[in-house]
Amino acid sequence: MLEHFFNCPYCGEEISMLLDPSVRQQVYVEDCEVCCNPMEISAEFTNAELVYFEVRELGQ
């Protein structure tokens, strides 16, 4: 597992998330642990290295 830090698109607080590099492409929804708003998370790995990460407001 890889810990990745980013800012919530709603409240701007820095949060961290554990990502699984064994899954090459990932898209899922997770609530911010600070403001509880839903975020859409997109991540892509190549050779277990994070090459793309995006977080955005759900529905944007």
Summary of the structure (lengths in Angstrom):
residues: 60
radius of gyration: 11.3
end to end distance: 27.7
largest distance: 33.4
contacts: 148
relative contact order: 0.29
helix: 0%
strand: 62%
